[in-house]
Amino acid sequence: MNGPDPAVAATRVAVRRALTAGDPGSAPVLVACSGGADSLALLAATVFEAREQPWPVVGVTVDHGLHEASAEVATHVIGQMAALGADETASIRVKVEGDGHGLEAAARQARYAVLEELADRFGSSTVLLGHTLDDQAETVLLGLTRGSGGRSLAGMRRTFGVFRRPLLDLTRAQTEQACRAQDIGWWTDPANDDPRFTRTRVRRDVLPMLETELGPGVTQNLARTADLLRADVEHLDDLADAAYAVLPDPLPVAALLELAPAVRTRVLRLAALRAGARDAELFHEHVRALDALLTDWHGQGAVDLPGRVRGVRRDGALVFEGD
């Protein structure tokens, strides 16, 4: 007897491993589904793996309202998810406002927020996302060009909070083949071909050019770089967590200066977040300015941070204040 197409088998193995590691128990497993090949292949694999498991599969599509046909696409995806065997389906529309920080980032924040809300509503500890190896490579390349440091070069995390990314070792071509092999038609987001978006230009122009000029394997190597750096970044984050936990409030300058720079800057970032700074908008330059209050002190004023928070050096300590 012939087995499934190799691409279909690869998606099922990836999902099985992710769910075995995450152990959802009998709670529902949510699958975020945009209607693209990646997320539909993910949903099909999850439904297959759930056949003899106690957890129901809930397909969720988020309508960002960013194009005229978005509501129509969401309705179509709901039908596809049901046809693929999802036990329940859900569609929710979110309002996306760029707020000066980019439409892509705003849409991502809105999407994750509503998925977390739905997971809580369903009592689920597992939300599967369909990002692939290609998405990881694009993320690493974007981080490199922006000079964002190790955290950005470490790419997308395989797990964070309730979220899991089972397909990070599979290519976009594999998910498309998995859909073809299962007669699943997919929708292509017009934004994927919109040159206004940096990621679109990276996907359409930059990565193919690198593959042509440097030889095949660039995409895989970029994704592997993320995996190699992720372990280092997480270890440094653990050290920073431990250091921050024993520091008094406000943070003594002398104690901060005793920390290794890689740990100290992470402690400063953590302290800023705990004070109310917005994570998605807290950039390297903010942390570097905070660090200068310690390492290059010459009486400078407060450092303004996103989220109406500021850091200031006062009486030998670093203090975070809100409006």
C-alpha positions as CSV (number, residue, x, y, z in Angstrom):
1,M,0.0,0.0,0.0
2,N,1.3,3.4,-0.9
3,G,1.8,5.9,1.9
4,P,0.9,9.6,1.8
5,D,2.8,12.1,-0.3
6,P,6.2,12.9,1.3
7,A,5.1,16.5,1.9
8,V,1.9,15.4,3.6
9,A,3.8,13.0,5.7
10,A,6.3,15.7,6.7
11,T,3.5,18.0,7.9
12,R,1.9,15.3,9.9
13,V,5.2,14.3,11.6
14,A,5.9,18.0,12.4
15,V,2.5,18.5,14.0
16,R,2.8,15.2,15.9
17,R,6.1,16.2,17.4
18,A,4.9,19.7,18.4
19,L,1.8,18.4,20.1
20,T,3.6,15.5,21.8
21,A,6.1,18.0,23.2
22,G,3.3,20.5,24.2
23,D,0.9,17.9,25.6
24,P,-2.4,19.7,25.2
25,G,-4.2,17.0,27.2
26,S,-7.9,17.0,26.4
27,A,-8.2,20.7,25.8
28,P,-8.9,22.0,22.3
29,V,-6.1,22.7,19.9
30,L,-6.5,26.0,18.0
31,V,-5.1,26.3,14.5
32,A,-4.7,29.8,13.0
33,C,-5.7,29.6,9.4
34,S,-5.4,32.4,6.9
35,G,-6.5,30.3,3.9
36,G,-2.9,30.1,2.6
37,A,-1.2,26.9,1.8
38,D,0.9,26.9,4.9
39,S,-2.0,27.2,7.4
40,L,-4.3,24.8,5.4
41,A,-1.6,22.1,5.3
42,L,-1.1,22.7,9.0
43,L,-4.9,22.3,9.7
44,A,-5.2,19.2,7.6
45,A,-2.2,17.6,9.4
46,T,-3.6,18.6,12.8
47,V,-7.0,17.1,12.0
48,F,-5.3,13.9,10.9
49,E,-3.2,13.6,14.0
50,A,-6.3,14.2,16.2
51,R,-8.2,11.2,15.0
52,E,-7.4,9.1,18.0
53,Q,-6.6,11.9,20.4
54,P,-8.9,13.4,23.1
55,W,-8.4,17.0,22.0
56,P,-10.8,18.6,19.5
57,V,-9.4,20.8,16.7
58,V,-10.7,24.4,16.4
59,G,-9.9,26.2,13.1
60,V,-9.6,30.0,13.6
61,T,-9.4,32.6,10.9
62,V,-8.6,36.3,11.7
63,D,-10.0,38.9,9.3
64,H,-7.8,41.9,9.4
65,G,-10.0,43.9,7.1
66,L,-7.0,45.1,5.0
67,H,-8.6,44.4,1.6
68,E,-12.0,44.7,0.1
69,A,-12.6,40.9,-0.2
70,S,-11.4,40.1,3.4
71,A,-14.8,39.2,4.7
72,E,-15.5,37.0,1.7
73,V,-12.2,35.2,2.1
74,A,-12.9,34.7,5.8
75,T,-16.2,33.1,5.0
76,H,-14.6,30.8,2.4
77,V,-11.8,29.8,4.9
78,I,-14.5,28.9,7.5
79,G,-16.0,26.5,4.9
80,Q,-12.6,25.0,4.1
81,M,-11.8,24.4,7.7
82,A,-15.1,22.6,8.3
83,A,-14.6,20.6,5.1
84,L,-11.1,19.5,6.3
85,G,-12.6,18.1,9.5
86,A,-12.2,20.8,12.1
87,D,-14.4,20.1,15.1
88,E,-15.2,23.8,15.5
89,T,-14.5,26.9,13.5
90,A,-14.3,30.5,14.5
91,S,-13.8,33.8,12.6
92,I,-13.1,37.1,14.1
93,R,-12.5,40.5,12.6
94,V,-9.9,42.8,14.1
95,K,-9.2,46.5,13.6
96,V,-5.7,47.2,12.5
97,E,-4.1,50.6,13.0
98,G,-0.5,51.2,11.9
99,D,0.0,53.8,14.6
100,G,3.2,54.9,12.8
101,H,5.0,51.6,13.3
102,G,4.0,49.7,10.2
103,L,0.9,47.9,9.0
104,E,2.5,44.5,9.1
105,A,3.5,44.9,12.8
106,A,0.1,46.2,13.8
107,A,-1.7,43.4,12.0
108,R,0.6,40.8,13.8
109,Q,0.0,42.3,17.2
110,A,-3.8,42.4,16.6
111,R,-3.8,38.8,15.4
112,Y,-1.8,37.4,18.3
113,A,-3.9,39.3,20.8
114,V,-7.1,38.0,19.5
115,L,-5.8,34.4,19.2
116,E,-4.7,34.5,22.8
117,E,-8.2,35.8,23.8
118,L,-9.8,32.9,21.8
119,A,-7.4,30.4,23.4
120,D,-8.5,31.6,26.8
121,R,-12.2,31.4,25.8
122,F,-11.8,27.8,24.6
123,G,-9.7,26.8,27.6
124,S,-6.8,25.9,25.2
125,S,-3.1,26.0,26.0
126,T,-2.1,25.4,22.3
127,V,-2.4,27.6,19.3
128,L,-0.6,26.4,16.2
129,L,0.8,28.8,13.7
130,G,1.8,28.0,10.1
131,H,5.1,29.7,9.7
132,T,7.6,27.8,7.6
133,L,11.4,27.7,7.1
134,D,11.0,30.3,4.4
135,D,9.3,32.7,6.9
136,Q,12.1,32.1,9.3
137,A,14.8,32.9,6.8
138,E,13.0,36.1,5.8
139,T,12.8,37.1,9.5
140,V,16.5,36.5,10.0
141,L,17.5,38.4,6.9
142,L,15.3,41.4,7.9
143,G,16.8,41.4,11.4
144,L,20.3,41.3,9.9
145,T,19.6,44.3,7.6
146,R,18.1,46.3,10.5
147,G,21.0,45.7,12.8
148,S,18.6,44.4,15.4
149,G,21.1,42.2,17.3
150,G,21.0,38.6,18.5
151,R,17.3,38.5,19.5
152,S,16.2,39.4,16.0
153,L,18.7,37.1,14.3
154,A,17.4,34.3,16.5
155,G,14.2,34.6,14.4
156,M,10.8,33.3,15.3
157,R,10.5,31.2,18.4
158,R,9.2,27.6,18.0
159,T,7.1,28.1,21.1
160,F,6.1,31.1,23.2
161,G,3.1,31.4,25.5
162,V,0.3,29.3,24.0
163,F,1.8,29.5,20.5
164,R,3.5,26.7,18.6
165,R,5.1,26.7,15.2
166,P,5.4,23.1,14.0
167,L,6.3,23.9,10.4
168,L,9.5,25.8,10.9
169,D,11.6,23.0,9.5
170,L,9.4,22.7,6.4
171,T,9.6,24.9,3.3
172,R,6.8,26.8,1.7
173,A,7.1,24.5,-1.3
174,Q,6.4,21.5,0.9
175,T,3.2,23.0,2.3
176,E,2.0,23.8,-1.2
177,Q,2.8,20.3,-2.3
178,A,1.0,18.9,0.7
179,C,-2.1,20.9,-0.3
180,R,-1.9,19.8,-3.9
181,A,-1.6,16.1,-2.8
182,Q,-4.7,16.5,-0.7
183,D,-6.7,18.5,-3.3
184,I,-6.8,21.5,-1.1
185,G,-7.0,24.8,-2.9
186,W,-5.4,27.8,-1.2
187,W,-5.8,31.6,-1.3
188,T,-2.9,33.9,-2.0
189,D,-2.9,37.1,0.0
190,P,-2.5,40.1,-2.3
191,A,-0.1,41.6,0.3
192,N,2.3,38.8,-0.5
193,D,2.9,40.6,-3.9
194,D,2.7,44.1,-2.7
195,P,6.1,45.8,-3.0
196,R,5.2,48.3,-0.3
197,F,5.9,45.7,2.3
198,T,9.5,45.0,3.0
199,R,9.0,41.3,3.6
200,T,7.4,41.0,0.2
201,R,10.5,42.5,-1.4
202,V,12.7,40.1,0.6
203,R,10.6,37.1,-0.5
204,R,10.2,38.0,-4.1
205,D,13.5,39.7,-4.9
206,V,16.2,39.5,-2.3
207,L,16.2,35.8,-1.3
208,P,16.0,34.6,-4.9
209,M,18.9,36.9,-5.8
210,L,21.0,35.6,-2.9
211,E,20.2,32.0,-4.0
212,T,21.3,32.9,-7.5
213,E,24.5,34.7,-6.6
214,L,25.6,32.7,-3.6
215,G,24.3,29.3,-4.5
216,P,21.4,27.2,-3.3
217,G,21.0,26.7,0.5
218,V,20.9,30.3,1.6
219,T,17.3,30.0,2.9
220,Q,18.1,26.9,4.9
221,N,21.3,28.4,6.2
222,L,19.6,31.5,7.4
223,A,17.0,29.4,9.2
224,R,19.7,27.3,10.8
225,T,21.4,30.4,12.0
226,A,18.2,31.3,13.9
227,D,18.2,27.9,15.6
228,L,21.9,28.2,16.6
229,L,21.4,31.7,18.0
230,R,18.2,30.9,19.8
231,A,19.9,28.7,22.3
232,D,22.4,31.5,23.1
233,V,19.8,34.2,23.4
234,E,17.6,32.1,25.7
235,H,20.5,31.3,27.9
236,L,21.4,35.0,28.2
237,D,17.7,35.8,28.9
238,D,17.7,33.2,31.7
239,L,20.8,34.8,33.2
240,A,19.2,38.2,33.0
241,D,16.0,37.0,34.6
242,A,18.0,35.6,37.5
243,A,20.0,38.8,37.9
244,Y,16.9,41.0,37.7
245,A,15.1,38.9,40.3
246,V,17.6,39.7,43.1
247,L,18.1,43.4,42.3
248,P,16.2,45.9,44.5
249,D,13.9,48.5,43.2
250,P,15.1,51.1,42.1
251,L,18.0,49.4,40.4
252,P,21.4,50.4,41.9
253,V,23.8,51.7,39.3
254,A,26.8,50.0,41.0
255,A,25.1,46.6,40.9
256,L,24.1,47.0,37.3
257,L,27.7,47.9,36.3
258,E,28.9,44.6,37.8
259,L,26.9,42.6,35.3
260,A,28.3,41.5,31.9
261,P,27.1,43.9,29.2
262,A,25.1,41.2,27.4
263,V,23.2,40.5,30.7
264,R,23.0,44.1,31.8
265,T,21.2,45.3,28.6
266,R,18.8,42.5,28.9
267,V,18.1,43.4,32.6
268,L,17.5,47.0,31.4
269,R,15.0,45.8,28.7
270,L,13.2,43.6,31.2
271,A,13.0,46.4,33.8
272,A,11.6,48.8,31.1
273,L,8.9,46.2,30.1
274,R,8.0,45.6,33.7
275,A,7.6,49.4,34.1
276,G,5.1,49.4,31.2
277,A,7.1,50.0,28.1
278,R,5.6,48.5,25.0
279,D,7.4,45.4,23.9
280,A,6.9,45.7,20.2
281,E,8.2,49.3,20.1
282,L,11.1,48.9,22.6
283,F,14.1,49.0,20.3
284,H,17.8,48.6,20.6
285,E,18.4,52.4,20.7
286,H,16.1,52.7,23.7
287,V,18.1,50.1,25.6
288,R,21.4,51.6,24.5
289,A,20.3,55.0,25.8
290,L,19.4,53.4,29.2
291,D,22.7,51.7,29.3
292,A,24.4,55.1,28.7
293,L,22.9,56.3,31.9
294,L,25.2,53.8,33.6
295,T,28.3,53.6,31.4
296,D,28.5,57.1,29.9
297,W,27.0,59.2,32.7
298,H,27.5,62.9,32.3
299,G,24.3,64.3,33.8
300,Q,22.0,63.6,30.8
301,G,18.2,63.7,31.2
302,A,15.6,61.0,31.2
303,V,15.3,58.4,28.4
304,D,11.8,58.4,27.0
305,L,10.5,54.9,26.2
306,P,7.4,53.8,24.2
307,G,4.4,53.4,26.4
308,R,4.8,56.8,28.2
309,V,7.6,55.4,30.4
310,R,11.0,57.0,31.0
311,G,14.2,55.9,32.7
312,V,16.2,58.3,34.7
313,R,19.3,58.1,36.9
314,R,18.7,59.5,40.3
315,D,20.7,59.2,43.6
316,G,22.9,56.3,42.3
317,A,20.0,54.3,41.0
318,L,18.1,53.8,37.7
319,V,14.4,54.7,38.2
320,F,11.6,54.0,35.8
321,E,8.7,56.5,35.9
322,G,5.3,56.6,34.1
323,D,3.2,59.6,33.3
